[in-house]
């Protein structure tokens, strides 16, 4: 149990750092809003969760604790998504609704395709 907590903590720290880095790239290098960074992160993270879970589950091994719970749990960012939607609702309702629909649709599809790919 202690070792699992260690792997979750290390994975979580690395996932959070990468999430920050990806958002910085979107904002500073690509000159795009952070919503595009968050959307990309959530789609990529869901794809990887589907892929890795398909390869390793039902085993709750080191990969599960480090990568699924730790790394991808902190890399994907539902709290940032929710905050961004709340900020957009008053100024751009159509944009907020579009963002919600794109996030839900593409993260579910990414998870599905990751799981399908892991079975080949």
Secondary structure as UniProt FT lines:
FT   HELIX           2..24
FT   HELIX           25..29
FT   HELIX           34..56
FT   TURN            57..58
FT   HELIX           62..63
FT   HELIX           64..71
FT   HELIX           72..75
FT   HELIX           78..89
FT   TURN            90..91
FT   HELIX           93..118
//
